[in-house]
Amino acid sequence: MQEQYQWGTTSQAGQEVASQTNRVLRNTYMLLALSMVPTVIGALVGIQLQFSFFAGSPFISFLLFLGIAFGFMWGIEKTKNSAMGVVLLLAFTFFMGLMLSRILQVALGFSNGGSLIAMAAGGTGAIFFTLAGVASVTKRDFSNMGKFLAIGVVVLLLAIVANIFFQIPALSLTISAVAVVLFSAYILYDISRIMNGGETNYISATLAVYLDIYNVFVSLLNLVMAFSGERD
């Protein structure tokens, strides 16, 4: 009788964990979809205003961008258990949309600019849905990738800073290619963390997955512009 009770308790606890995981994943996807709205609005506003955050010193502008971005991320993490977390997340995605507008302006300068943007968006969507599907279906724990990916981000940032000074086209393409692979792996890692209970807050989860998708898109767009861009 006691064994049956313990089995029933364990089964109920497992169902509660599965229910919480599904709820976090569902809320993450819903908020992720919503976050694309201010991103698009920010990008459109930036294009209309011909916004260019890096018009001055590229290095100082890069540091300022990192400061603002990390400030937003700090605020989101501090308020992730309240409605203010959602507000700050949406404000952050608007800011990221503004930042996105510069590369979109460059893409639209090509005669096939619209196709290039669509190609990058389609590629990003395919990568996201494929890897999110793998993480959701297999439910394999990819948490052991965390340290490797964190080191990869640090190396990538150092390479970006170096290229600000040296402006080497081949290095720029290498950075974009590595970023696609790195942040694609992060999609697998972040969705896996949700599936395995490593992330239980949907606002934090949305922030992580949003940044993965954003970086994959920007990097893919850089690559397709380099290899498929057509000037008038």
Beta strands, then each sheet from edge to edge (+ up, - down):
end
